[in-house]
Amino acid sequence: MLAATFAGQIVATLPLGILDWFYGRATGRAPEGDRLHVPGGREQLRSFVKVVKARVAASRSAELADELVESAAAGEKFLEIRASREKSEWIAPKTVKIRDSYFRLEEAASGSSPRPFVYKLRKLSAGVPGRTVIVYVPPISGDRSGEEPGT
């Protein structure tokens, strides 16, 4: 009824879907099909709250150039990019190309203001060119962020 009222569409299967949901809850039927992969209500709520917090943090902070921090551990090189704005397409485990070096995005985490978005990358020994590679151009500034990562 709401779909017909607000969207001008008739959704005839909605009552059947509601009846099926009640029947499944009453009989304790296990989830099947796509329902196996749908997160629960609490998970969806947590995800929603996380997105809202990220948007609020981004709106409160000024747009600044990204800060690049290099590190090494256990013989591997890492790069941490601290950003004032979220990079929505940066979802682990994407490959990121920075100049002539390739990195694997290991984690997207929350940081502190003024750069609340932290992206942790691990340097790869060889590149993997393709459609899913993110090409990142680091900002040029007085700090090490303008230098070649890993040098």
Legacy VTK file of the C-alpha trace (Angstrom):
# vtk DataFile Version 3.0
C-alpha trace
ASCII
DATASET POLYDATA
POINTS 151 float
0.000 0.000 0.000
2.869 2.383 0.826
4.589 1.602 -2.484
1.382 2.342 -4.364
0.864 5.566 -2.430
4.358 7.066 -2.592
6.013 5.491 -5.639
2.987 4.876 -7.832
3.810 1.162 -8.024
1.772 -1.847 -7.072
3.730 -4.472 -5.163
1.444 -7.493 -5.124
3.983 -9.834 -3.514
4.477 -7.764 -0.356
1.612 -9.398 1.579
2.905 -12.828 0.568
6.421 -11.892 1.651
5.151 -10.744 5.041
3.172 -13.970 5.501
6.242 -16.031 4.544
8.399 -14.112 7.020
5.894 -14.731 9.859
5.596 -18.412 8.900
9.399 -18.788 8.875
9.718 -17.142 12.302
6.919 -19.253 13.779
8.300 -22.573 12.494
11.992 -21.762 13.072
12.812 -22.294 9.399
16.500 -21.772 8.571
17.384 -18.921 6.178
17.869 -19.927 2.557
18.960 -18.354 -0.713
19.910 -14.692 -0.498
18.775 -14.487 3.125
21.885 -16.495 4.103
24.059 -13.515 3.200
21.934 -10.657 4.548
23.402 -9.154 7.732
21.211 -8.999 10.804
19.424 -5.907 12.030
22.119 -5.023 14.582
24.866 -5.273 11.961
22.906 -3.098 9.553
22.279 -0.539 12.286
26.002 -0.492 13.213
26.901 0.005 9.558
24.397 2.850 9.250
25.718 4.568 12.393
29.313 4.168 11.122
28.425 5.858 7.817
26.615 8.708 9.575
29.603 9.259 11.903
31.965 9.317 8.912
29.811 11.896 7.114
29.612 14.077 10.229
33.393 13.836 10.746
34.022 14.803 7.119
31.631 17.742 7.262
33.234 19.102 10.439
36.804 19.018 9.183
38.420 21.225 6.576
39.581 19.626 3.350
43.313 19.051 3.735
45.963 17.419 1.585
46.494 13.748 2.352
49.317 12.864 4.709
51.498 9.879 3.726
53.424 7.989 6.408
55.854 5.222 5.494
56.881 2.374 7.775
58.515 -1.049 7.652
57.879 -4.196 9.663
59.005 -7.807 9.234
60.871 -6.962 6.048
57.807 -5.443 4.352
57.128 -1.804 3.523
53.861 -0.156 4.451
52.260 3.153 3.571
49.565 4.856 5.600
47.458 7.521 3.913
45.621 9.835 6.297
42.864 11.777 4.554
40.379 14.460 5.531
37.824 13.053 3.065
36.624 9.498 2.606
37.752 7.641 -0.502
34.570 5.664 -1.181
36.045 3.394 -3.850
38.927 2.349 -1.558
37.635 -0.979 -0.279
40.125 -3.648 0.822
41.761 -5.583 -0.847
42.063 -3.218 -3.825
45.361 -2.511 -5.559
46.587 1.090 -5.532
49.216 2.477 -7.912
51.233 5.414 -6.622
53.584 6.652 -9.343
55.544 3.493 -10.307
54.839 1.499 -7.134
51.950 -0.834 -6.415
50.316 -1.317 -3.032
47.587 -3.552 -1.657
44.978 -1.780 0.446
44.978 -3.800 3.659
42.604 -1.791 5.817
40.483 1.342 5.948
40.281 2.567 9.536
39.136 5.545 11.551
41.690 8.059 12.725
41.629 11.322 14.590
40.772 14.797 13.416
41.718 16.629 11.154
42.311 13.517 9.001
39.786 10.952 10.279
40.164 8.484 7.382
43.208 6.204 7.496
44.107 3.807 4.659
46.811 1.215 5.361
48.624 -0.158 2.312
51.296 -2.863 1.912
53.877 -2.468 -0.858
53.796 -5.163 -3.541
56.943 -6.452 -5.223
55.332 -6.341 -8.677
52.430 -4.500 -10.242
49.157 -5.936 -11.358
47.749 -3.572 -13.966
44.061 -3.925 -14.648
40.681 -2.271 -14.488
40.398 -2.455 -10.714
43.693 -0.702 -9.959
43.198 2.671 -8.276
45.653 5.290 -9.537
46.492 7.660 -6.693
48.367 10.920 -7.188
49.905 12.009 -3.885
49.778 15.693 -2.943
52.902 17.780 -3.351
53.884 19.535 -0.148
56.879 20.245 2.060
56.654 16.931 3.901
57.599 13.441 2.656
54.221 13.005 0.956
55.621 14.400 -2.299
58.437 11.840 -2.421
58.335 8.419 -4.007
56.839 5.977 -1.455
59.279 3.307 -0.429
62.398 5.360 -1.164
LINES 1 152
151 0 1 2 3 4 5 6 7 8 9 10 11 12 13 14 15 16 17 18 19 20 21 22 23 24 25 26 27 28 29 30 31 32 33 34 35 36 37 38 39 40 41 42 43 44 45 46 47 48 49 50 51 52 53 54 55 56 57 58 59 60 61 62 63 64 65 66 67 68 69 70 71 72 73 74 75 76 77 78 79 80 81 82 83 84 85 86 87 88 89 90 91 92 93 94 95 96 97 98 99 100 101 102 103 104 105 106 107 108 109 110 111 112 113 114 115 116 117 118 119 120 121 122 123 124 125 126 127 128 129 130 131 132 133 134 135 136 137 138 139 140 141 142 143 144 145 146 147 148 149 150
